[in-house]
Amino acid sequence: MAFPLSYSTVVSLASAAPQRDAAAALVRVQDWLRGRRADTVPVGELGLTFRVPFGRAGWDILAGIDGGRAYVSPNVADVKAVAEFSFKRFFIICITMAGVLGVVATTYLGPVPAVFVAALAWAWIFGANYAFSVSRLRSRFARVVHGEI
């Protein structure tokens, strides 16, 4: 997946005990996701996938996210926690809303201005929510991984 359908972030866990801290970080991520009403499924010892059912997240940071995966990759030099978030469902909803608004705008403004209205509506609805989510997800994920939340 690529922009704008997904977002990926990496957090370093500089640690002396990489295996123990990696497992603890993943448990914290899983608890955080479950607290946000996301369904999680463990994948191996150091990974999980999650799904946020439509309408379940409310006004939470996960509201525009339909799912993703989180995993921890320990290595000799550094432990990295990686999260990948998918925005596919939100993207489709916003495209549909902008398209409907464009059709309605065609009735009143004509076809050329209606395209501009639809593009502006999509940028406002999807673009703004995507920008806010991405700007907050990295810091929120880092705080969860480090045990600050």
Chimera marker file (.cmm) of the C-alpha trace (Angstrom):
<marker_set name="trace">
<marker id="1" x="0.000" y="0.000" z="0.000" r="1" g="1" b="0" radius="0.5"/>
<marker id="2" x="1.174" y="3.513" z="-0.686" r="1" g="1" b="0" radius="0.5"/>
<marker id="3" x="0.185" y="7.109" z="-0.077" r="1" g="1" b="0" radius="0.5"/>
<marker id="4" x="-2.611" y="8.033" z="0.476" r="1" g="1" b="0" radius="0.5"/>
<marker id="5" x="-3.926" y="4.561" z="1.251" r="1" g="1" b="0" radius="0.5"/>
<marker id="6" x="-1.502" y="3.792" z="4.051" r="1" g="1" b="0" radius="0.5"/>
<marker id="7" x="0.959" y="5.213" z="6.522" r="1" g="1" b="0" radius="0.5"/>
<marker id="8" x="3.900" y="3.478" z="8.162" r="1" g="1" b="0" radius="0.5"/>
<marker id="9" x="5.958" y="4.597" z="11.149" r="1" g="1" b="0" radius="0.5"/>
<marker id="10" x="9.051" y="3.170" z="12.854" r="1" g="1" b="0" radius="0.5"/>
<marker id="11" x="10.004" y="3.728" z="16.494" r="1" g="1" b="0" radius="0.5"/>
<marker id="12" x="13.387" y="2.811" z="17.936" r="1" g="1" b="0" radius="0.5"/>
<marker id="13" x="13.520" y="1.006" z="21.283" r="1" g="1" b="0" radius="0.5"/>
<marker id="14" x="17.184" y="1.414" z="22.250" r="1" g="1" b="0" radius="0.5"/>
<marker id="15" x="17.389" y="-1.410" z="24.747" r="1" g="1" b="0" radius="0.5"/>
<marker id="16" x="19.812" y="-3.694" z="26.545" r="1" g="1" b="0" radius="0.5"/>
<marker id="17" x="17.293" y="-6.572" z="26.565" r="1" g="1" b="0" radius="0.5"/>
<marker id="18" x="15.800" y="-6.512" z="23.059" r="1" g="1" b="0" radius="0.5"/>
<marker id="19" x="13.661" y="-9.685" z="23.200" r="1" g="1" b="0" radius="0.5"/>
<marker id="20" x="11.977" y="-8.827" z="26.498" r="1" g="1" b="0" radius="0.5"/>
<marker id="21" x="11.374" y="-5.187" z="25.561" r="1" g="1" b="0" radius="0.5"/>
<marker id="22" x="10.135" y="-6.149" z="22.097" r="1" g="1" b="0" radius="0.5"/>
<marker id="23" x="7.499" y="-8.487" z="23.519" r="1" g="1" b="0" radius="0.5"/>
<marker id="24" x="6.463" y="-5.933" z="26.165" r="1" g="1" b="0" radius="0.5"/>
<marker id="25" x="6.179" y="-3.188" z="23.523" r="1" g="1" b="0" radius="0.5"/>
<marker id="26" x="3.948" y="-5.389" z="21.392" r="1" g="1" b="0" radius="0.5"/>
<marker id="27" x="1.708" y="-6.161" z="24.375" r="1" g="1" b="0" radius="0.5"/>
<marker id="28" x="1.392" y="-2.406" z="25.059" r="1" g="1" b="0" radius="0.5"/>
<marker id="29" x="0.453" y="-1.778" z="21.405" r="1" g="1" b="0" radius="0.5"/>
<marker id="30" x="-2.117" y="-4.582" z="21.526" r="1" g="1" b="0" radius="0.5"/>
<marker id="31" x="-3.629" y="-3.214" z="24.756" r="1" g="1" b="0" radius="0.5"/>
<marker id="32" x="-3.782" y="0.301" z="23.274" r="1" g="1" b="0" radius="0.5"/>
<marker id="33" x="-5.521" y="-0.971" z="20.129" r="1" g="1" b="0" radius="0.5"/>
<marker id="34" x="-8.022" y="-3.009" z="22.142" r="1" g="1" b="0" radius="0.5"/>
<marker id="35" x="-8.707" y="0.042" z="24.320" r="1" g="1" b="0" radius="0.5"/>
<marker id="36" x="-9.650" y="1.834" z="21.090" r="1" g="1" b="0" radius="0.5"/>
<marker id="37" x="-12.055" y="-1.028" z="20.233" r="1" g="1" b="0" radius="0.5"/>
<marker id="38" x="-9.915" y="-2.487" z="17.454" r="1" g="1" b="0" radius="0.5"/>
<marker id="39" x="-9.901" y="-6.242" z="16.859" r="1" g="1" b="0" radius="0.5"/>
<marker id="40" x="-6.369" y="-7.652" z="17.114" r="1" g="1" b="0" radius="0.5"/>
<marker id="41" x="-4.955" y="-10.987" z="15.983" r="1" g="1" b="0" radius="0.5"/>
<marker id="42" x="-1.448" y="-12.036" z="17.032" r="1" g="1" b="0" radius="0.5"/>
<marker id="43" x="0.844" y="-13.107" z="14.185" r="1" g="1" b="0" radius="0.5"/>
<marker id="44" x="3.810" y="-14.986" z="15.578" r="1" g="1" b="0" radius="0.5"/>
<marker id="45" x="5.593" y="-13.860" z="18.724" r="1" g="1" b="0" radius="0.5"/>
<marker id="46" x="6.488" y="-10.374" z="17.575" r="1" g="1" b="0" radius="0.5"/>
<marker id="47" x="3.616" y="-9.210" z="15.388" r="1" g="1" b="0" radius="0.5"/>
<marker id="48" x="-0.095" y="-8.579" z="15.201" r="1" g="1" b="0" radius="0.5"/>
<marker id="49" x="-2.686" y="-7.470" z="12.707" r="1" g="1" b="0" radius="0.5"/>
<marker id="50" x="-5.631" y="-5.317" z="13.626" r="1" g="1" b="0" radius="0.5"/>
<marker id="51" x="-8.945" y="-4.257" z="12.162" r="1" g="1" b="0" radius="0.5"/>
<marker id="52" x="-11.110" y="-1.322" z="13.174" r="1" g="1" b="0" radius="0.5"/>
<marker id="53" x="-14.753" y="-2.158" z="12.374" r="1" g="1" b="0" radius="0.5"/>
<marker id="54" x="-16.674" y="0.639" z="10.651" r="1" g="1" b="0" radius="0.5"/>
<marker id="55" x="-18.218" y="3.091" z="13.110" r="1" g="1" b="0" radius="0.5"/>
<marker id="56" x="-16.681" y="1.507" z="16.173" r="1" g="1" b="0" radius="0.5"/>
<marker id="57" x="-13.872" y="4.011" z="16.776" r="1" g="1" b="0" radius="0.5"/>
<marker id="58" x="-16.072" y="7.103" z="17.139" r="1" g="1" b="0" radius="0.5"/>
<marker id="59" x="-13.980" y="10.284" z="17.240" r="1" g="1" b="0" radius="0.5"/>
<marker id="60" x="-10.801" y="8.447" z="18.227" r="1" g="1" b="0" radius="0.5"/>
<marker id="61" x="-7.518" y="8.697" z="16.313" r="1" g="1" b="0" radius="0.5"/>
<marker id="62" x="-8.344" y="5.334" z="14.702" r="1" g="1" b="0" radius="0.5"/>
<marker id="63" x="-11.640" y="6.554" z="13.208" r="1" g="1" b="0" radius="0.5"/>
<marker id="64" x="-10.272" y="6.876" z="9.670" r="1" g="1" b="0" radius="0.5"/>
<marker id="65" x="-8.234" y="3.682" z="9.804" r="1" g="1" b="0" radius="0.5"/>
<marker id="66" x="-9.640" y="0.362" z="8.678" r="1" g="1" b="0" radius="0.5"/>
<marker id="67" x="-6.781" y="-1.828" z="9.865" r="1" g="1" b="0" radius="0.5"/>
<marker id="68" x="-3.098" y="-2.554" z="9.632" r="1" g="1" b="0" radius="0.5"/>
<marker id="69" x="-0.340" y="-4.399" z="11.342" r="1" g="1" b="0" radius="0.5"/>
<marker id="70" x="2.239" y="-3.806" z="14.027" r="1" g="1" b="0" radius="0.5"/>
<marker id="71" x="5.400" y="-5.761" z="14.594" r="1" g="1" b="0" radius="0.5"/>
<marker id="72" x="8.672" y="-5.539" z="16.430" r="1" g="1" b="0" radius="0.5"/>
<marker id="73" x="11.916" y="-6.401" z="14.693" r="1" g="1" b="0" radius="0.5"/>
<marker id="74" x="14.711" y="-6.988" z="17.180" r="1" g="1" b="0" radius="0.5"/>
<marker id="75" x="18.242" y="-7.072" z="15.876" r="1" g="1" b="0" radius="0.5"/>
<marker id="76" x="21.679" y="-6.743" z="17.372" r="1" g="1" b="0" radius="0.5"/>
<marker id="77" x="22.040" y="-2.977" z="17.057" r="1" g="1" b="0" radius="0.5"/>
<marker id="78" x="18.541" y="-1.726" z="17.775" r="1" g="1" b="0" radius="0.5"/>
<marker id="79" x="14.969" y="-2.854" z="18.338" r="1" g="1" b="0" radius="0.5"/>
<marker id="80" x="12.447" y="-1.261" z="16.016" r="1" g="1" b="0" radius="0.5"/>
<marker id="81" x="8.686" y="-1.209" z="16.465" r="1" g="1" b="0" radius="0.5"/>
<marker id="82" x="6.872" y="-0.755" z="13.159" r="1" g="1" b="0" radius="0.5"/>
<marker id="83" x="3.204" y="0.092" z="12.603" r="1" g="1" b="0" radius="0.5"/>
<marker id="84" x="1.390" y="0.202" z="9.279" r="1" g="1" b="0" radius="0.5"/>
<marker id="85" x="-2.030" y="1.839" z="9.129" r="1" g="1" b="0" radius="0.5"/>
<marker id="86" x="-4.472" y="1.462" z="6.227" r="1" g="1" b="0" radius="0.5"/>
<marker id="87" x="-6.826" y="4.263" z="5.139" r="1" g="1" b="0" radius="0.5"/>
<marker id="88" x="-8.519" y="2.422" z="2.233" r="1" g="1" b="0" radius="0.5"/>
<marker id="89" x="-12.082" y="2.446" z="3.556" r="1" g="1" b="0" radius="0.5"/>
<marker id="90" x="-11.884" y="6.123" z="4.536" r="1" g="1" b="0" radius="0.5"/>
<marker id="91" x="-10.408" y="6.967" z="1.115" r="1" g="1" b="0" radius="0.5"/>
<marker id="92" x="-13.329" y="5.253" z="-0.665" r="1" g="1" b="0" radius="0.5"/>
<marker id="93" x="-15.918" y="6.963" z="1.557" r="1" g="1" b="0" radius="0.5"/>
<marker id="94" x="-14.358" y="10.374" z="0.896" r="1" g="1" b="0" radius="0.5"/>
<marker id="95" x="-14.168" y="9.786" z="-2.867" r="1" g="1" b="0" radius="0.5"/>
<marker id="96" x="-17.858" y="8.817" z="-2.843" r="1" g="1" b="0" radius="0.5"/>
<marker id="97" x="-18.846" y="11.868" z="-0.798" r="1" g="1" b="0" radius="0.5"/>
<marker id="98" x="-16.842" y="14.205" z="-3.039" r="1" g="1" b="0" radius="0.5"/>
<marker id="99" x="-18.362" y="12.590" z="-6.148" r="1" g="1" b="0" radius="0.5"/>
<marker id="100" x="-21.908" y="13.060" z="-4.854" r="1" g="1" b="0" radius="0.5"/>
<marker id="101" x="-21.120" y="16.669" z="-3.977" r="1" g="1" b="0" radius="0.5"/>
<marker id="102" x="-19.671" y="17.149" z="-7.473" r="1" g="1" b="0" radius="0.5"/>
<marker id="103" x="-22.863" y="15.791" z="-9.074" r="1" g="1" b="0" radius="0.5"/>
<marker id="104" x="-25.016" y="18.084" z="-6.930" r="1" g="1" b="0" radius="0.5"/>
<marker id="105" x="-22.704" y="21.038" z="-7.692" r="1" g="1" b="0" radius="0.5"/>
<marker id="106" x="-23.062" y="20.347" z="-11.433" r="1" g="1" b="0" radius="0.5"/>
<marker id="107" x="-26.763" y="21.126" z="-11.118" r="1" g="1" b="0" radius="0.5"/>
<marker id="108" x="-26.063" y="24.590" z="-9.748" r="1" g="1" b="0" radius="0.5"/>
<marker id="109" x="-22.641" y="25.567" z="-11.124" r="1" g="1" b="0" radius="0.5"/>
<marker id="110" x="-22.025" y="23.609" z="-14.305" r="1" g="1" b="0" radius="0.5"/>
<marker id="111" x="-19.487" y="20.841" z="-14.976" r="1" g="1" b="0" radius="0.5"/>
<marker id="112" x="-16.178" y="22.732" z="-14.770" r="1" g="1" b="0" radius="0.5"/>
<marker id="113" x="-16.741" y="24.434" z="-11.382" r="1" g="1" b="0" radius="0.5"/>
<marker id="114" x="-18.288" y="21.208" z="-10.069" r="1" g="1" b="0" radius="0.5"/>
<marker id="115" x="-15.015" y="19.352" z="-10.633" r="1" g="1" b="0" radius="0.5"/>
<marker id="116" x="-13.239" y="22.040" z="-8.636" r="1" g="1" b="0" radius="0.5"/>
<marker id="117" x="-15.861" y="21.754" z="-5.864" r="1" g="1" b="0" radius="0.5"/>
<marker id="118" x="-15.481" y="17.945" z="-5.769" r="1" g="1" b="0" radius="0.5"/>
<marker id="119" x="-11.681" y="18.188" z="-5.624" r="1" g="1" b="0" radius="0.5"/>
<marker id="120" x="-11.861" y="20.786" z="-2.873" r="1" g="1" b="0" radius="0.5"/>
<marker id="121" x="-14.349" y="18.665" z="-0.927" r="1" g="1" b="0" radius="0.5"/>
<marker id="122" x="-12.099" y="15.608" z="-1.196" r="1" g="1" b="0" radius="0.5"/>
<marker id="123" x="-9.053" y="17.621" z="-0.079" r="1" g="1" b="0" radius="0.5"/>
<marker id="124" x="-11.000" y="19.001" z="2.852" r="1" g="1" b="0" radius="0.5"/>
<marker id="125" x="-12.624" y="15.741" z="3.970" r="1" g="1" b="0" radius="0.5"/>
<marker id="126" x="-9.868" y="13.215" z="3.280" r="1" g="1" b="0" radius="0.5"/>
<marker id="127" x="-6.773" y="15.394" z="3.102" r="1" g="1" b="0" radius="0.5"/>
<marker id="128" x="-7.304" y="17.184" z="6.384" r="1" g="1" b="0" radius="0.5"/>
<marker id="129" x="-8.216" y="14.004" z="8.284" r="1" g="1" b="0" radius="0.5"/>
<marker id="130" x="-5.274" y="12.139" z="6.771" r="1" g="1" b="0" radius="0.5"/>
<marker id="131" x="-2.870" y="14.963" z="7.672" r="1" g="1" b="0" radius="0.5"/>
<marker id="132" x="-4.121" y="15.152" z="11.264" r="1" g="1" b="0" radius="0.5"/>
<marker id="133" x="-4.043" y="11.370" z="11.679" r="1" g="1" b="0" radius="0.5"/>
<marker id="134" x="-0.532" y="10.995" z="10.276" r="1" g="1" b="0" radius="0.5"/>
<marker id="135" x="0.789" y="13.885" z="12.355" r="1" g="1" b="0" radius="0.5"/>
<marker id="136" x="-0.594" y="12.317" z="15.530" r="1" g="1" b="0" radius="0.5"/>
<marker id="137" x="-0.010" y="8.601" z="14.831" r="1" g="1" b="0" radius="0.5"/>
<marker id="138" x="3.791" y="8.678" z="14.978" r="1" g="1" b="0" radius="0.5"/>
<marker id="139" x="3.937" y="10.395" z="18.353" r="1" g="1" b="0" radius="0.5"/>
<marker id="140" x="1.053" y="8.343" z="19.740" r="1" g="1" b="0" radius="0.5"/>
<marker id="141" x="2.625" y="5.067" z="18.585" r="1" g="1" b="0" radius="0.5"/>
<marker id="142" x="6.002" y="6.090" z="20.036" r="1" g="1" b="0" radius="0.5"/>
<marker id="143" x="4.389" y="6.919" z="23.383" r="1" g="1" b="0" radius="0.5"/>
<marker id="144" x="2.545" y="3.568" z="23.441" r="1" g="1" b="0" radius="0.5"/>
<marker id="145" x="5.676" y="1.590" z="22.539" r="1" g="1" b="0" radius="0.5"/>
<marker id="146" x="7.741" y="3.357" z="25.218" r="1" g="1" b="0" radius="0.5"/>
<marker id="147" x="5.029" y="2.769" z="27.834" r="1" g="1" b="0" radius="0.5"/>
<marker id="148" x="4.109" y="6.431" z="28.329" r="1" g="1" b="0" radius="0.5"/>
<marker id="149" x="0.429" y="5.788" z="27.618" r="1" g="1" b="0" radius="0.5"/>
<link id1="1" id2="2" r="1" g="1" b="0" radius="0.2"/>
<link id1="2" id2="3" r="1" g="1" b="0" radius="0.2"/>
<link id1="3" id2="4" r="1" g="1" b="0" radius="0.2"/>
<link id1="4" id2="5" r="1" g="1" b="0" radius="0.2"/>
<link id1="5" id2="6" r="1" g="1" b="0" radius="0.2"/>
<link id1="6" id2="7" r="1" g="1" b="0" radius="0.2"/>
<link id1="7" id2="8" r="1" g="1" b="0" radius="0.2"/>
<link id1="8" id2="9" r="1" g="1" b="0" radius="0.2"/>
<link id1="9" id2="10" r="1" g="1" b="0" radius="0.2"/>
<link id1="10" id2="11" r="1" g="1" b="0" radius="0.2"/>
<link id1="11" id2="12" r="1" g="1" b="0" radius="0.2"/>
<link id1="12" id2="13" r="1" g="1" b="0" radius="0.2"/>
<link id1="13" id2="14" r="1" g="1" b="0" radius="0.2"/>
<link id1="14" id2="15" r="1" g="1" b="0" radius="0.2"/>
<link id1="15" id2="16" r="1" g="1" b="0" radius="0.2"/>
<link id1="16" id2="17" r="1" g="1" b="0" radius="0.2"/>
<link id1="17" id2="18" r="1" g="1" b="0" radius="0.2"/>
<link id1="18" id2="19" r="1" g="1" b="0" radius="0.2"/>
<link id1="19" id2="20" r="1" g="1" b="0" radius="0.2"/>
<link id1="20" id2="21" r="1" g="1" b="0" radius="0.2"/>
<link id1="21" id2="22" r="1" g="1" b="0" radius="0.2"/>
<link id1="22" id2="23" r="1" g="1" b="0" radius="0.2"/>
<link id1="23" id2="24" r="1" g="1" b="0" radius="0.2"/>
<link id1="24" id2="25" r="1" g="1" b="0" radius="0.2"/>
<link id1="25" id2="26" r="1" g="1" b="0" radius="0.2"/>
<link id1="26" id2="27" r="1" g="1" b="0" radius="0.2"/>
<link id1="27" id2="28" r="1" g="1" b="0" radius="0.2"/>
<link id1="28" id2="29" r="1" g="1" b="0" radius="0.2"/>
<link id1="29" id2="30" r="1" g="1" b="0" radius="0.2"/>
<link id1="30" id2="31" r="1" g="1" b="0" radius="0.2"/>
<link id1="31" id2="32" r="1" g="1" b="0" radius="0.2"/>
<link id1="32" id2="33" r="1" g="1" b="0" radius="0.2"/>
<link id1="33" id2="34" r="1" g="1" b="0" radius="0.2"/>
<link id1="34" id2="35" r="1" g="1" b="0" radius="0.2"/>
<link id1="35" id2="36" r="1" g="1" b="0" radius="0.2"/>
<link id1="36" id2="37" r="1" g="1" b="0" radius="0.2"/>
<link id1="37" id2="38" r="1" g="1" b="0" radius="0.2"/>
<link id1="38" id2="39" r="1" g="1" b="0" radius="0.2"/>
<link id1="39" id2="40" r="1" g="1" b="0" radius="0.2"/>
<link id1="40" id2="41" r="1" g="1" b="0" radius="0.2"/>
<link id1="41" id2="42" r="1" g="1" b="0" radius="0.2"/>
<link id1="42" id2="43" r="1" g="1" b="0" radius="0.2"/>
<link id1="43" id2="44" r="1" g="1" b="0" radius="0.2"/>
<link id1="44" id2="45" r="1" g="1" b="0" radius="0.2"/>
<link id1="45" id2="46" r="1" g="1" b="0" radius="0.2"/>
<link id1="46" id2="47" r="1" g="1" b="0" radius="0.2"/>
<link id1="47" id2="48" r="1" g="1" b="0" radius="0.2"/>
<link id1="48" id2="49" r="1" g="1" b="0" radius="0.2"/>
<link id1="49" id2="50" r="1" g="1" b="0" radius="0.2"/>
<link id1="50" id2="51" r="1" g="1" b="0" radius="0.2"/>
<link id1="51" id2="52" r="1" g="1" b="0" radius="0.2"/>
<link id1="52" id2="53" r="1" g="1" b="0" radius="0.2"/>
<link id1="53" id2="54" r="1" g="1" b="0" radius="0.2"/>
<link id1="54" id2="55" r="1" g="1" b="0" radius="0.2"/>
<link id1="55" id2="56" r="1" g="1" b="0" radius="0.2"/>
<link id1="56" id2="57" r="1" g="1" b="0" radius="0.2"/>
<link id1="57" id2="58" r="1" g="1" b="0" radius="0.2"/>
<link id1="58" id2="59" r="1" g="1" b="0" radius="0.2"/>
<link id1="59" id2="60" r="1" g="1" b="0" radius="0.2"/>
<link id1="60" id2="61" r="1" g="1" b="0" radius="0.2"/>
<link id1="61" id2="62" r="1" g="1" b="0" radius="0.2"/>
<link id1="62" id2="63" r="1" g="1" b="0" radius="0.2"/>
<link id1="63" id2="64" r="1" g="1" b="0" radius="0.2"/>
<link id1="64" id2="65" r="1" g="1" b="0" radius="0.2"/>
<link id1="65" id2="66" r="1" g="1" b="0" radius="0.2"/>
<link id1="66" id2="67" r="1" g="1" b="0" radius="0.2"/>
<link id1="67" id2="68" r="1" g="1" b="0" radius="0.2"/>
<link id1="68" id2="69" r="1" g="1" b="0" radius="0.2"/>
<link id1="69" id2="70" r="1" g="1" b="0" radius="0.2"/>
<link id1="70" id2="71" r="1" g="1" b="0" radius="0.2"/>
<link id1="71" id2="72" r="1" g="1" b="0" radius="0.2"/>
<link id1="72" id2="73" r="1" g="1" b="0" radius="0.2"/>
<link id1="73" id2="74" r="1" g="1" b="0" radius="0.2"/>
<link id1="74" id2="75" r="1" g="1" b="0" radius="0.2"/>
<link id1="75" id2="76" r="1" g="1" b="0" radius="0.2"/>
<link id1="76" id2="77" r="1" g="1" b="0" radius="0.2"/>
<link id1="77" id2="78" r="1" g="1" b="0" radius="0.2"/>
<link id1="78" id2="79" r="1" g="1" b="0" radius="0.2"/>
<link id1="79" id2="80" r="1" g="1" b="0" radius="0.2"/>
<link id1="80" id2="81" r="1" g="1" b="0" radius="0.2"/>
<link id1="81" id2="82" r="1" g="1" b="0" radius="0.2"/>
<link id1="82" id2="83" r="1" g="1" b="0" radius="0.2"/>
<link id1="83" id2="84" r="1" g="1" b="0" radius="0.2"/>
<link id1="84" id2="85" r="1" g="1" b="0" radius="0.2"/>
<link id1="85" id2="86" r="1" g="1" b="0" radius="0.2"/>
<link id1="86" id2="87" r="1" g="1" b="0" radius="0.2"/>
<link id1="87" id2="88" r="1" g="1" b="0" radius="0.2"/>
<link id1="88" id2="89" r="1" g="1" b="0" radius="0.2"/>
<link id1="89" id2="90" r="1" g="1" b="0" radius="0.2"/>
<link id1="90" id2="91" r="1" g="1" b="0" radius="0.2"/>
<link id1="91" id2="92" r="1" g="1" b="0" radius="0.2"/>
<link id1="92" id2="93" r="1" g="1" b="0" radius="0.2"/>
<link id1="93" id2="94" r="1" g="1" b="0" radius="0.2"/>
<link id1="94" id2="95" r="1" g="1" b="0" radius="0.2"/>
<link id1="95" id2="96" r="1" g="1" b="0" radius="0.2"/>
<link id1="96" id2="97" r="1" g="1" b="0" radius="0.2"/>
<link id1="97" id2="98" r="1" g="1" b="0" radius="0.2"/>
<link id1="98" id2="99" r="1" g="1" b="0" radius="0.2"/>
<link id1="99" id2="100" r="1" g="1" b="0" radius="0.2"/>
<link id1="100" id2="101" r="1" g="1" b="0" radius="0.2"/>
<link id1="101" id2="102" r="1" g="1" b="0" radius="0.2"/>
<link id1="102" id2="103" r="1" g="1" b="0" radius="0.2"/>
<link id1="103" id2="104" r="1" g="1" b="0" radius="0.2"/>
<link id1="104" id2="105" r="1" g="1" b="0" radius="0.2"/>
<link id1="105" id2="106" r="1" g="1" b="0" radius="0.2"/>
<link id1="106" id2="107" r="1" g="1" b="0" radius="0.2"/>
<link id1="107" id2="108" r="1" g="1" b="0" radius="0.2"/>
<link id1="108" id2="109" r="1" g="1" b="0" radius="0.2"/>
<link id1="109" id2="110" r="1" g="1" b="0" radius="0.2"/>
<link id1="110" id2="111" r="1" g="1" b="0" radius="0.2"/>
<link id1="111" id2="112" r="1" g="1" b="0" radius="0.2"/>
<link id1="112" id2="113" r="1" g="1" b="0" radius="0.2"/>
<link id1="113" id2="114" r="1" g="1" b="0" radius="0.2"/>
<link id1="114" id2="115" r="1" g="1" b="0" radius="0.2"/>
<link id1="115" id2="116" r="1" g="1" b="0" radius="0.2"/>
<link id1="116" id2="117" r="1" g="1" b="0" radius="0.2"/>
<link id1="117" id2="118" r="1" g="1" b="0" radius="0.2"/>
<link id1="118" id2="119" r="1" g="1" b="0" radius="0.2"/>
<link id1="119" id2="120" r="1" g="1" b="0" radius="0.2"/>
<link id1="120" id2="121" r="1" g="1" b="0" radius="0.2"/>
<link id1="121" id2="122" r="1" g="1" b="0" radius="0.2"/>
<link id1="122" id2="123" r="1" g="1" b="0" radius="0.2"/>
<link id1="123" id2="124" r="1" g="1" b="0" radius="0.2"/>
<link id1="124" id2="125" r="1" g="1" b="0" radius="0.2"/>
<link id1="125" id2="126" r="1" g="1" b="0" radius="0.2"/>
<link id1="126" id2="127" r="1" g="1" b="0" radius="0.2"/>
<link id1="127" id2="128" r="1" g="1" b="0" radius="0.2"/>
<link id1="128" id2="129" r="1" g="1" b="0" radius="0.2"/>
<link id1="129" id2="130" r="1" g="1" b="0" radius="0.2"/>
<link id1="130" id2="131" r="1" g="1" b="0" radius="0.2"/>
<link id1="131" id2="132" r="1" g="1" b="0" radius="0.2"/>
<link id1="132" id2="133" r="1" g="1" b="0" radius="0.2"/>
<link id1="133" id2="134" r="1" g="1" b="0" radius="0.2"/>
<link id1="134" id2="135" r="1" g="1" b="0" radius="0.2"/>
<link id1="135" id2="136" r="1" g="1" b="0" radius="0.2"/>
<link id1="136" id2="137" r="1" g="1" b="0" radius="0.2"/>
<link id1="137" id2="138" r="1" g="1" b="0" radius="0.2"/>
<link id1="138" id2="139" r="1" g="1" b="0" radius="0.2"/>
<link id1="139" id2="140" r="1" g="1" b="0" radius="0.2"/>
<link id1="140" id2="141" r="1" g="1" b="0" radius="0.2"/>
<link id1="141" id2="142" r="1" g="1" b="0" radius="0.2"/>
<link id1="142" id2="143" r="1" g="1" b="0" radius="0.2"/>
<link id1="143" id2="144" r="1" g="1" b="0" radius="0.2"/>
<link id1="144" id2="145" r="1" g="1" b="0" radius="0.2"/>
<link id1="145" id2="146" r="1" g="1" b="0" radius="0.2"/>
<link id1="146" id2="147" r="1" g="1" b="0" radius="0.2"/>
<link id1="147" id2="148" r="1" g="1" b="0" radius="0.2"/>
<link id1="148" id2="149" r="1" g="1" b="0" radius="0.2"/>
</marker_set>
